[in-house]
Amino acid sequence: MFNIVFNLVRDENGATIAEYALLLGLILVGVSVVVTAFGTNISSAISKASASLIS
């Protein structure tokens, strides 16, 4: 019985999956904050660049 519990404590596969999920969640939150904060400015800059390429 002790060996089973000891092996479960040493097994890190579940922790790795949880860490990746947490990291992915943090990246998604960060991207959404950046897009929300700078979305209008980025859109304006792309429009100006496009207009200067066309003319």
C-alpha positions as CSV (number, residue, x, y, z in Angstrom):
1,M,0.0,0.0,0.0
2,F,2.8,2.4,0.9
3,N,4.5,1.7,-2.5
4,I,1.4,2.7,-4.4
5,V,1.0,6.0,-2.6
6,F,4.8,6.7,-2.9
7,N,4.6,6.0,-6.7
8,L,1.6,8.3,-7.1
9,V,3.5,11.1,-5.3
10,R,6.6,10.7,-7.5
11,D,4.6,10.6,-10.7
12,E,4.6,14.1,-12.3
13,N,2.7,13.5,-15.5
14,G,-0.5,15.0,-14.1
15,A,1.3,18.0,-12.8
16,T,2.9,18.6,-16.2
17,I,-0.5,18.7,-17.9
18,A,-1.9,21.0,-15.3
19,E,1.1,23.3,-15.7
20,Y,0.7,23.5,-19.5
21,A,-3.0,24.3,-19.1
22,L,-2.3,27.0,-16.6
23,L,0.4,28.5,-18.9
24,L,-1.9,28.4,-21.9
25,G,-4.6,30.1,-19.8
26,L,-2.2,32.9,-18.8
27,I,-1.0,33.4,-22.4
28,L,-4.6,33.7,-23.6
29,V,-5.4,36.2,-20.9
30,G,-2.3,38.2,-21.8
31,V,-3.1,38.2,-25.5
32,S,-6.7,39.3,-24.9
33,V,-5.5,42.2,-22.7
34,V,-3.0,43.3,-25.3
35,V,-5.6,43.1,-28.1
36,T,-8.1,45.0,-26.1
37,A,-5.7,47.7,-25.0
38,F,-4.0,48.2,-28.4
39,G,-6.5,46.9,-30.9
40,T,-7.7,50.3,-32.1
41,N,-4.1,51.6,-32.4
42,I,-3.0,48.5,-34.3
43,S,-6.0,48.7,-36.7
44,S,-5.2,52.4,-37.3
45,A,-1.6,51.7,-38.0
46,I,-2.4,48.9,-40.4
47,S,-5.0,51.1,-42.2
48,K,-2.4,53.9,-42.6
49,A,0.2,51.5,-43.9
50,S,-2.2,50.0,-46.4
51,A,-3.3,53.4,-47.6
52,S,0.4,54.5,-48.1
53,L,1.1,51.3,-50.1
54,I,-1.9,51.8,-52.4
55,S,-1.2,55.4,-53.3
